[in-house]
Amino acid sequence: MAAVSYHRTVNVLQAASDAVGPFDRVEWFKMLEDSGHKPLIALAGDANGRDQALVLEGAAGRLQSLANWYAFTWRPIGNDPSLMEAIARSLRQSAYRVTLRPVPEENGVAAILCRAFRKSGWHVRCVRSDVNHVLRVGGRTFAQYWGGRPGALRTAVSRKGGRVDVQVFRHFDADSWKSFEAVYADSWKPAEGDPEFLRRFARAEGDAGRIRLAIATKDGQPVAAQFWTVENATAYIHKLAHRESASYLSPGTIVTARLMAEVIDRDNVEFVDFGTGDDAYKADWMEIVRPRFTIDCLNPSNPRAWPALAKRMLAPVRAAV
């Protein structure tokens, strides 16, 4: 028999032994809490010592996954179907709606969550809401990988690669991070959502030896910058930007190629993860597209869910999982 408890701090969580990336770690959720998010931890355990947690936020019966726009994915801590069902049943006592996103399909995570909530009496809609571009290196060297890229990409690097200097930092460097922020502010990118959060995350990744920060300069001035991390044989591309005034140099393309060589030949990664978003240029670098899901659960026994449930029934959307 599983026991479910609720907590308003991530300090109750233990390190997740099955964490595969930056957004699965307890440290990530702690950073979110420290940045002002108000977590609600639904924790289930049984007599056999198994445990399971859903890391949520919200109040007044309206809950959602604890995440921010920097996260490529959100998933439970643990992947035990029976304990997941115990949490879903317990949540019906106080919540009328639970929305989880962006949920991956890898390892059956999205399917397990959908089944757990459906079996516990929730009305569940699971739809594909985003995509994730990734590269499976498959034992290739960078030269082998590069030979398969589009000709225009290879030509740009061949013709312009010598016109900028690229330096890769494998530790957090405060001056280089200032260069990254300056380039980003002068790029086509929208205003950064929480630059202080991103800086603290980068510093933590640097302390752990996972950061790969590349700065491209022209005549000593930074013109492009990218922030990657590497762990568990996967490279994650978090942020990239270049000054629009330097577009004629193709500095972003040159930096991406330089970091690809770094993580493939030096770090020996198996995957490169380009995060969420279906930007056309990602297809030049990546070879696989994976779905990301939004799982929206309504509690039919709670009157507060009835308007949304009625709207859903009148305009049904075919479940994706």
SVG drawing of the C-alpha trace seen along z (x, -y; Angstrom):
<svg xmlns="http://www.w3.org/2000/svg" viewBox="-20 -46 62 51">
<polyline fill="none" stroke="black" stroke-width="0.4" points="0.0,0.0 1.5,-3.3 1.5,-6.4 1.3,-9.8 2.5,-13.0 2.8,-16.6 5.6,-19.1 6.3,-22.7 10.0,-22.4 12.2,-20.3 14.5,-19.6 12.4,-16.4 13.7,-14.9 16.6,-12.6 19.0,-12.6 17.3,-10.8 19.3,-7.7 17.7,-7.6 18.4,-11.3 19.7,-11.4 20.1,-15.2 20.1,-18.6 16.3,-18.9 15.9,-15.7 18.2,-16.5 17.0,-17.7 19.5,-20.5 17.6,-21.9 14.3,-21.9 16.1,-23.6 17.3,-26.3 13.7,-26.9 12.6,-27.1 15.3,-29.5 14.4,-31.7 10.8,-32.2 8.8,-29.2 6.5,-27.7 6.9,-23.9 4.4,-21.3 6.0,-17.9 3.7,-14.9 5.7,-12.0 4.7,-8.4 6.5,-5.5 5.7,-1.8 6.9,0.9 9.4,2.1 11.4,-1.1 10.3,-2.3 9.5,-6.0 8.1,-8.3 7.7,-12.1 5.8,-14.5 7.4,-18.0 4.6,-20.4 3.6,-24.0 0.4,-25.9 -2.4,-26.5 -6.2,-26.5 -6.5,-23.2 -4.8,-24.2 -1.4,-22.5 1.2,-22.2 4.7,-20.8 7.5,-22.8 9.5,-24.0 10.6,-27.2 11.3,-28.1 14.9,-26.9 13.8,-23.3 13.9,-20.9 11.7,-18.4 9.8,-17.8 9.3,-14.3 8.6,-12.6 11.4,-11.6 11.0,-7.8 9.0,-6.0 6.9,-3.4 3.4,-3.0 1.7,-1.9 3.2,-4.7 2.3,-7.2 -1.3,-6.0 -1.3,-6.4 -0.3,-10.0 -2.9,-10.6 -5.6,-9.2 -4.5,-11.3 -4.4,-14.5 -8.1,-14.1 -8.9,-15.0 -7.7,-18.6 -6.9,-19.4 -9.3,-20.0 -6.7,-20.3 -3.1,-19.1 -1.1,-20.1 2.2,-18.5 4.6,-19.8 7.0,-19.4 6.8,-15.6 9.1,-13.3 8.0,-10.0 11.4,-8.4 11.3,-5.5 7.5,-5.5 7.3,-8.5 4.3,-10.2 2.4,-6.9 2.9,-6.0 1.7,-9.4 -1.4,-9.3 -2.3,-5.7 -1.8,-6.6 -4.1,-9.6 -6.7,-7.9 -6.9,-4.8 -7.2,-7.1 -10.4,-8.7 -9.0,-11.8 -10.2,-12.9 -6.8,-13.1 -5.9,-14.8 -2.4,-14.3 -1.3,-16.2 1.9,-16.7 2.8,-20.3 6.5,-20.7 9.4,-18.8 12.9,-18.1 15.7,-17.9 18.6,-15.5 21.6,-13.9 22.6,-10.2 26.3,-10.3 26.5,-6.5 30.2,-6.2 31.1,-8.7 34.0,-11.0 33.3,-14.7 34.8,-14.4 32.4,-11.6 29.5,-13.5 30.5,-16.7 30.8,-15.0 27.1,-14.3 26.0,-17.9 24.4,-20.1 26.9,-21.5 25.9,-25.1 26.8,-24.6 30.1,-23.0 30.9,-25.8 30.1,-28.5 32.5,-27.1 35.2,-26.4 35.1,-29.9 34.5,-32.0 36.0,-29.9 39.3,-31.7 37.7,-35.1 36.7,-34.7 38.5,-33.3 36.6,-30.8 37.5,-29.9 35.8,-27.1 35.7,-27.2 35.2,-24.1 34.8,-26.0 32.7,-29.1 34.5,-32.2 32.9,-35.5 34.3,-37.7 33.3,-35.2 29.8,-35.0 29.6,-38.8 30.6,-38.5 27.8,-35.9 25.3,-38.2 26.4,-41.2 26.1,-39.1 22.7,-37.9 21.5,-41.4 22.6,-42.5 21.2,-39.5 17.8,-38.7 16.8,-36.8 14.0,-38.0 14.8,-39.5 16.2,-36.8 13.5,-35.5 15.6,-35.2 19.3,-36.1 20.2,-35.7 18.8,-32.2 20.7,-31.2 23.9,-32.7 23.6,-30.7 22.8,-27.5 25.9,-28.1 28.1,-28.7 26.8,-25.4 27.4,-23.5 30.9,-25.0 31.7,-24.0 30.6,-20.4 32.8,-20.4 29.8,-20.1 29.9,-23.5 31.0,-24.1 30.9,-27.9 32.1,-29.1 32.9,-32.7 33.7,-33.8 35.5,-37.1 36.3,-39.4 39.2,-41.8 38.9,-41.1 35.2,-41.9 32.7,-39.1 30.3,-38.4 28.8,-35.0 28.3,-32.9 26.9,-29.6 26.2,-27.8 26.2,-24.0 26.6,-21.4 27.7,-17.8 26.7,-14.9 25.8,-11.2 27.1,-11.1 24.8,-13.8 25.5,-17.4 22.7,-19.9 22.6,-23.1 21.0,-25.6 21.6,-29.0 23.1,-30.4 23.2,-33.9 25.2,-36.2 25.3,-39.9 23.2,-40.7 25.8,-43.2 28.2,-40.2 25.8,-37.9 28.0,-38.2 30.6,-36.2 28.3,-33.3 29.7,-33.3 26.9,-31.2 27.5,-28.4 31.2,-28.5 30.7,-28.3 28.2,-25.4 30.7,-23.4 33.5,-24.1 31.4,-22.9 30.2,-19.8 33.8,-18.9 34.5,-19.4 31.7,-17.2 32.0,-14.5 35.8,-14.0 36.8,-15.1 33.8,-14.3 32.7,-11.3 29.0,-12.0 26.4,-9.7 23.7,-12.3 23.5,-16.1 20.2,-17.6 19.1,-20.9 16.2,-21.4 12.6,-22.3 11.4,-24.3 11.0,-23.3 13.4,-25.9 14.3,-25.0 18.0,-25.5 18.1,-22.7 17.5,-20.1 20.9,-21.0 22.6,-19.8 20.3,-17.2 18.9,-13.9 16.1,-12.9 12.9,-14.7 11.2,-13.6 7.8,-14.7 7.1,-16.6 3.7,-16.4 1.3,-18.4 -0.8,-16.2 -3.8,-18.0 -5.8,-16.2 -9.3,-17.3 -11.0,-15.9 -14.6,-15.2 -15.7,-14.9 -14.7,-18.6 -17.2,-21.2 -14.4,-23.7 -13.3,-21.4 -16.7,-21.1 -16.5,-24.2 -13.2,-23.1 -14.4,-19.5 -17.6,-20.6 -15.5,-22.6 -13.2,-19.7 -16.1,-17.3 -17.7,-19.7 -14.4,-20.1 -12.5,-16.8 -8.9,-16.5 -7.6,-13.0 -5.2,-11.8 -1.6,-11.5 -0.7,-8.8"/>
</svg>
